[in-house]
């Protein structure tokens, strides 16, 4: 009788550990979009040297995440990029020029404008649609 009670206790402990692990793993999943994850609040943007620098920082975070994903979702894998001018004349839709280079050594023929737009209380990238 004593062995079966130890076995039952051990089984309960194992079940508890497994359930805790599953719940913890589910809690770590980030359901936000890439745009949401790389966005910045208005308060964070106000701490930047300029609105242009803040927008370039958001685009940099966004493109670095794309490089890390390596072409997930059927997109051509991005290898590198270079940022150009940021146009802040419309603070609701800041344009940041970007030249893209893909892993197959193809460089986008010209600079592409990425928009950094206001979404609720944040600025986020509005993805450019680039044919490759």
N, C-alpha and C positions, 0 to 999 in steps of 0.2 A: 504494500500500500504506500509505503514511503517513497519508493522509486517512481511510482506514477504521479505523485504529487510534485516531486522535483521536476519530472518531465513536463508536467502541465505548467509549472511556474516558468521553466525555461522556454516553453513554447509561447507563453504570454509575453515574455521579455523580447523574444525575437520578433514577434508580431508587432509589438510596440515600436521597436527600432526601425523595422521596415516601413511602417506607416508614417513615422516621424520623418524618415528620409524622403518619402514620396511627397509629403506635404511641403517639406523644405524645398525640394527641387521645383515644385509647382510655383512656389512663391518667388523663386529666382527668375522665372521667365518674364521677359519684358515684352509686353504686347504692344508697345508704342511703335509707331513707324520710324524709319530712319530719320525722316524730317523732324519728328517730334523729339527723338533722342539727341539730335545734334543742334536743336534750337537753343536760343538763349532768351531769358526773360528781359523785359524792359529794364529792370534794375541792373542786371548783368551788363547790358549794352551801355547803360549810362556810365559805367565804370571804365569803359574803353577810351583810349585817347581821342577817338573820333568815331562817328557812325560808320564811316567807310571801313575803318580798321575792324570794328565789331562785325560788320557784314562779311568781310574777308575771313575773319576767324570762324564764322559759322560755315562758310563755304569750304574752308580748309578742313574742319572737322567732318563735314559731310563727305567730301571727296576721299579723305583718309579712311573713313568707314567703308566707302565703296571699294577702295583698293583692298582693304582687309577681307571683304566678302569675296573678292576674286571673281566677279561675274555671276554671282548668284541670281537666280531667277531668269536665266537666259540672256542677261546683258553681256555685252562684250567686256572682257576683263580689262579694267583700267590699270595702267602701269604707273603713270605719272601725270602731272599737270603743272601749269604755271598760271598764277593769278595776274590779271591785268588791272585796269582802272576800275574803280567803284564809283558809280553814278548815284549820288544821294539826293538828287534834285526832287525825287518823290520819295519821302520817307516811309511811305506805305508799300513801296515796291522798289527796293534798292537793286540795281543791276551791277553784277560783278562779272567782268570779262574773264574767261578761263580758256586756255589752250589745253586740249586733252591729248594724251598719248596712250595708246592701247598696247597690250602685251605683244601683239603681233607686229609691233613697230609702226603701226599706222598712226599718223598724227591727224587729228581733225583739221580739215583744210583752212579753217579760220577760227578765230576766237568765238566762243559761245557765251552768251549772256546767261548767267544764273540769276534768278530773282530771289531776293531775300524779302519775304513778305511778312506783314503783321498777321498773326493768328492768335486771337484772344489776347493774352498778355505776354506773348512771346514773338520773337522773330524766328522764322524758319525758312529753309531753302524750299523753293518751289522748283522741282527738278526740271532741267532743260531736256528737251526731246532732241536727241542727236541721232541721226542715222549713221550706222556703221556697217 
